[in-house]
Amino acid sequence: MKLEKMDDFFAARVDGYDEHMRTNIEGGSRFYAYTASLLPRAAGSRVLDLGCGTGLELEEYFRLCPDAAVTGIDLSDAMLQALKAKLGNRNIRLINASYFDEPLGEKTFDAAVSVESLHHFPAEQKERLYTKLHAALEENGCFVLTDYFAESEDLEKEYFRNLAHLKQEQSLPDDVFFHYDTPLTVEHEMDVLRKAGFRDVRIMQQWGESTYTVLAAV
Ligand SMILES: C[S@@+](CC[C@H](N)C(=O)[O-])C[C@H]1O[C@@H](n2cnc3c(N)ncnc32)[C@H](O)[C@@H]1O
């Protein structure tokens, strides 16, 4: 398997992406609406989306909260262009960058969301991101995470071993993001969120075998 750079991977698949996510991904026909339903509804709510892609969860969210003020961060310009074509008339600021690098400020957002984006990264990197995210949320804020998780600790380790092996085999650098699924177990993910400062972290919903919606309260 030849690893592709993260942004190239999504640019090559942007056509038909929405249909694919809604029909072929475990829970994809239902979890976008559910995830959006956990976000604040007050007009003007400031919501951050980590890895917003083409905006599937945001389409659902704007249905519930048409006057929200959303910031979406994504590495892939092609995905953001597709989002703009659908949601360009909404109050939405798009940032074409890595959420690991982008400063998020302090108490800048009422809530944050991420769907199917964070299962590509190791726990240490996520802990730094979640610490930054925790500081960027208001005191009564929350983070809604819907993602794919490893079914066991052994599998979690295996995914990371496989990725390291592929990178070594293909002489790929460590400072570039490549698309390869390395999900943590949902228990490990929740521990990382707690370590980053989130006070109340709970599973809200399971979608099939390995997809969950987790709610983390500041
Ligand atoms: C499977 S898509 C999910 C998009 C959208 N949230 C959804 O569920 O349809 C994953 C998205 O995360 C983005 N992504 C991956 N790593 C990222 C990073 N480090 N910073 C910002 N975006 C990232 C990708 O470019 C891609 O658009």
The ligand as an ORCA input file, in Angstrom:
! r2SCAN-3c Opt
* xyz 0 1
  C     -12.736     11.867      6.555
  S     -12.631     13.614      6.409
  C     -13.936     14.169      7.515
  C     -14.528     15.483      7.067
  C     -15.814     15.877      7.778
  N     -15.572     16.183      9.160
  C     -16.810     14.745      7.621
  O     -17.017     13.991      8.589
  O     -17.320     14.574      6.522
  C     -11.188     14.045      7.338
  C     -10.827     15.499      7.134
  O      -9.845     15.861      8.119
  C      -8.898     16.683      7.494
  N      -7.637     16.621      8.269
  C      -6.867     15.537      8.530
  N      -5.816     15.874      9.296
  C      -5.932     17.204      9.534
  C      -5.137     18.149     10.273
  N      -4.029     17.784     10.901
  N      -5.556     19.437     10.314
  C      -6.677     19.824      9.657
  N      -7.467     18.975      8.942
  C      -7.089     17.680      8.887
  C      -8.758     16.124      6.081
  O      -8.186     17.053      5.185
  C     -10.220     15.776      5.754
  O     -10.891     16.830      5.137
*
